[in-house]
Amino acid sequence: MENCIGNARILKEGIEKTGRFEVVSKDVGVPLVAFALKDSTKYTVFQISDALRKFGWIVPAYTMPADAEHIAVLRVVVREDFSCSLAERLISHIQEVLKELDSLPSRIVKDSHVVTVAKEVVGENKDAEAAKMGDRKIQEKVTKQWRHFVKTKKTGVC
C-alpha cells in the first residue's frame, strides 16, 4: 500500500507540474489521483480521456455527483501493478495529448459540460447576477467554491 501511495504521489506531482490541472483528490485513503482542467475553454477532460486511449490508457473522465455536477474530472486509481515507471509514462502521454490538443485550431468549447450546466442553472433560477456573468466567470466561481468545499471536507478521497 505504501508503494501505491508513493506512486500516486509521483503521478500527482507530475500532473501538477504541467500547470494545466487542479488536483482535487486528497492524499489519504485510496491511492488515486482525481484532477480537473484549470481552463476548459479549448478542450475538455473528456477529449483528453479519449486521446489517452490511443496510448492504451483508460483514464475515465466523468462529472461529480449531485450538487457538484458542474465539475468534470479525470481519475486514475493506482493499483498494485502501477509502477513508478508507468506513472512517469502516463505523465509523458498526458503531456503529449496536451500538446496535440493545443496544436489543433483554437476554438472555444461553447458547450463544455461546465458551461452547459451553468447555463441550465441560470435558466432555472433566473439569477440576474449569474446571467450577467460570462462563461469564464461562471467557471471561475464554480471552481473556487468547489476548491473550498474540497479543502474543508474531512473524510473521503475526493
C-alpha positions in Angstrom: 0.0 0.0 0.0 2.9 2.4 0.8 4.2 1.7 -2.7 0.8 2.5 -4.3 0.6 5.8 -2.3 4.1 6.7 -3.3 3.3 6.1 -7.0 0.1 8.1 -6.6 2.2 11.0 -5.2 4.6 10.8 -8.1 1.7 10.9 -10.5 0.0 13.8 -8.7 3.3 15.8 -8.7 3.8 15.2 -12.4 0.2 16.3 -13.2 0.6 19.4 -11.1 3.9 20.2 -12.9 2.1 20.5 -16.2 0.4 23.6 -14.8 -2.8 22.7 -16.6 -4.7 20.7 -13.9 -6.1 21.2 -10.4 -5.7 18.0 -8.3 -9.0 17.6 -6.4 -8.3 14.3 -4.6 -6.8 14.0 -1.2 -3.5 12.2 -0.2 -5.3 10.0 2.3 -7.2 6.8 1.8 -7.4 5.1 -1.6 -4.4 5.7 -3.8 -6.0 7.7 -6.6 -5.5 11.0 -8.3 -8.5 12.9 -9.5 -7.8 16.1 -11.4 -9.7 18.8 -13.4 -8.6 21.2 -16.1 -7.9 24.7 -14.8 -9.1 26.1 -18.2 -11.5 24.1 -20.2 -12.2 26.7 -22.9 -10.0 25.0 -25.5 -10.8 21.3 -24.8 -12.4 19.2 -22.1 -11.3 16.3 -19.8 -13.5 14.1 -22.0 -11.3 14.9 -25.0 -8.2 14.2 -23.0 -9.6 10.9 -21.9 -10.4 9.9 -25.5 -6.9 11.0 -26.7 -5.2 8.9 -24.0 -6.9 5.8 -25.3 -4.6 5.8 -28.4 -1.7 5.2 -26.0 -3.6 2.3 -24.4 -4.7 4.2 -21.2 -8.2 4.1 -19.9 -8.4 7.2 -17.8 -12.1 7.8 -17.1 -13.5 11.3 -17.3 -16.7 12.0 -15.5 -18.7 14.6 -13.7 -19.0 14.8 -10.0 -22.2 13.7 -8.2 -25.3 15.9 -7.4 -24.6 19.5 -6.3 -21.2 19.3 -8.0 -22.1 18.0 -11.4 -20.5 21.2 -12.9 -17.1 19.8 -12.1 -15.6 17.3 -14.6 -12.5 15.3 -13.6 -10.1 12.7 -14.9 -9.4 9.9 -12.4 -6.5 7.4 -12.1 -6.6 4.7 -9.5 -3.2 3.5 -8.6 -3.2 -0.3 -8.3 -0.5 -2.7 -7.0 0.8 -3.2 -10.6 1.0 0.5 -11.3 4.7 1.2 -11.0 6.7 4.4 -10.8 7.8 4.0 -14.5 4.1 3.6 -15.5 3.3 6.8 -13.6 6.1 8.6 -15.5 4.9 7.2 -18.8 1.3 8.3 -18.1 2.5 11.8 -17.3 4.5 11.8 -20.6 1.5 10.7 -22.5 -0.7 13.3 -20.9 1.8 16.0 -21.9 1.8 14.6 -25.5 -2.0 14.8 -25.6 -2.0 18.3 -24.3 0.5 19.4 -27.0 -1.6 17.6 -29.6 -4.8 19.3 -28.4 -3.0 22.7 -28.2 -1.9 22.3 -31.8 -5.5 21.9 -33.1 -7.1 25.1 -34.4 -8.1 27.2 -31.4 -11.8 27.1 -30.7 -13.8 27.8 -27.6 -15.8 24.9 -26.3 -19.1 26.6 -26.2 -20.9 23.5 -24.9 -18.4 22.2 -22.4 -20.1 20.4 -19.6 -19.4 23.2 -17.0 -20.8 25.9 -19.3 -23.9 23.8 -20.1 -24.7 23.1 -16.5 -24.1 26.7 -15.5 -26.5 27.9 -18.2 -29.1 25.4 -17.1 -28.8 26.7 -13.5 -29.1 30.3 -14.7 -32.1 29.3 -16.8 -33.8 27.6 -13.9 -33.0 30.2 -11.3 -33.3 33.3 -13.4 -30.5 34.7 -11.3 -29.7 38.2 -12.7 -26.2 38.2 -11.3 -25.3 34.8 -12.9 -27.0 35.8 -16.1 -24.6 38.8 -16.4 -21.5 36.7 -15.9 -19.7 35.3 -18.9 -18.9 31.6 -19.2 -15.4 32.1 -18.0 -16.5 33.9 -14.8 -19.1 31.2 -14.1 -16.3 28.5 -14.4 -14.0 30.5 -12.1 -16.8 31.0 -9.5 -17.8 27.3 -9.5 -14.2 26.2 -9.3 -13.5 28.5 -6.4 -16.5 27.1 -4.5 -15.6 23.5 -5.2 -11.9 24.0 -4.1 -13.3 25.5 -0.8 -15.6 22.5 -0.4 -12.8 20.0 -1.0 -10.4 21.8 1.4 -13.0 21.8 4.2 -14.1 18.2 3.7 -12.7 16.0 6.4 -13.4 12.4 5.1 -13.3 10.6 1.8 -10.9 10.6 -1.0 -12.2 13.4 -3.1 
